[in-house]
């Protein structure tokens, strides 16, 4: 509300089944509202490519530090490469580790 200077105008939810009780009707209405808000807001808050790259670099450095912290791996054997990025699948990003 504060960012957009107004309350959202959520469209009416579809009619629930006639045999739905009050709790089920409320749950369906809430689910509709959340789905609509998610669809409207996610594109507005999508990170820029530079932000995604910075997050990936920070994750790689954290993993590298964790692997080196145990002292079981020689530091020169744990390194970060600038390999091609892996595309997101269903909104999730995978992490690829490899041995050489």
Secondary structure by P-SEA (a helix, b strand, c coil): cccccccccccccccccccccaaaaaaaaaaaaaaaaaaaccccccccaaaaaaaaaaaaaaaaaaaaccccccccccccccccbbbbcccbbbbbbbcc
